[in-house]
Amino acid sequence: MKKLTDLRLAVLASPLRIRADKLLTFAEKGKVRSWRGDIGDNHAFLLDYTAHLIVTDYVGAPQDLLFIALDWLHATCPDANPEEALRFHVDFLDHKAADVSIALDLTELIAASERANGVALVPTADPDAFGPDLAALALGIT
């Protein structure tokens, strides 16, 4: 679950100074989709799950944490549903700290290739919706 790991690293690397022992990260409601086809040698599969992060005893503004997660989502998952990108719950512990829970739906395509010593599983990157220069792809347009 590369995306979940990447999201965790993005939150920990953010300027919010969240400590690793205060960040719970897990996947829930996970499903695996697989299409083998007639040949049967297609071992690729799709992971579909809800990434769930909980920051305990968070002393910053909850919207700052939501921004970090949303920024990561837009950069990493260009096809994410913009109307329901993140779901969250904030439990204010007192006037200084809160437990903040963030949930977002993720998918990951895992490519599988046969090797002499078994099968290699490699997460594939989502297509970059903002990166390709479409004019460069068309013939005769510069």
KATAJO-V318449 format. One record per backbone hydrogen bond with DSSP energy under -0.5 kcal/mol. NH is the residue of the N-H (numbers start at 1). CO is the residue of the C=O. If there is no record, write none. Layout:
nh: <NH,NH>
co: <CO,CO>
This chain:
nh: <5,6,7,8,9,10,11,12,13,14,14,17,22,23,24,24,26,28,31,33,35,40,42,43,45,46,47,48,49,50,51,51,52,53,54,55,56,56,58,58,64,65,66,67,68,69,70,71,72,73,74,75,76,77,80,82,84,85,87,89,91,92,93,93,94,98,99,100,100,101,102,103,104,106,108,110,110,111,111,113,115,118,120,121,122,122,124,129,132,134,136,137,138,141>
co: <1,2,3,4,5,6,7,8,9,10,11,14,19,20,22,54,52,50,48,46,44,36,36,41,110,33,108,31,106,28,49,104,26,102,24,100,22,54,55,98,61,61,62,63,64,65,66,67,68,69,70,71,72,73,77,80,81,82,103,101,99,90,91,97,97,58,91,55,98,89,53,87,51,49,47,45,108,109,122,120,118,115,113,119,111,120,109,127,128,132,133,133,134,138>
